[in-house]
């Protein structure tokens, strides 16, 4: 569930899949609904998890579906990422009577790093995870996901993958101080990160 925070979006998360890895190597970034020609910018992006997002901890793994809906900042960004703000994250269909509630929404930034490659960063999210007697609040700050464009994924949809991305405990008892998020987000419509 905390993964979903990282996705934060993930949401917007899926659109992020098209961006790059580090600002030192970053190219200019613009999000488009078309691969070639004059860029047609989306106003919003919607990303969902493929399978469940899984919060891995030493106590219990929490698995839920996640959805990110985000507003896209318009225009070409030459020295930094495109920001998705607000980027609203939500969880549903959690397994084993667990629940994940987003108590603070955040932002997602998408950075283009080359042909169909990028980094998506989620920040500012806080989620309450309740499962098997746990009542833990986790924070997602600078949660980085690896983005692949529609051509690289072979699915005509862009993807953002969070693999063992660390989320930190903010409060709660008997909660691991660090848990890890595994999640794959996919945009509902194809988004290209273009230069």
Secondary structure, 3 states (H helix, E strand, C coil): CHHHHHHCCHHHHHHHCCCCCCCCCCCCEEEECCCCCCCCCCCEEEEEECCCEEEECCCCCEEEEEEEEEEECCCCECCCCEEEEEEEEEEECCCCCCEEEEEECEEEEEEEEECCEEEEEEECEEEEEEECCEEEEEEECCEEEEEECHHHHCCCCCEEEEEEEEEEEEECCCCCCEEEEEEEEEECCCCEEEC
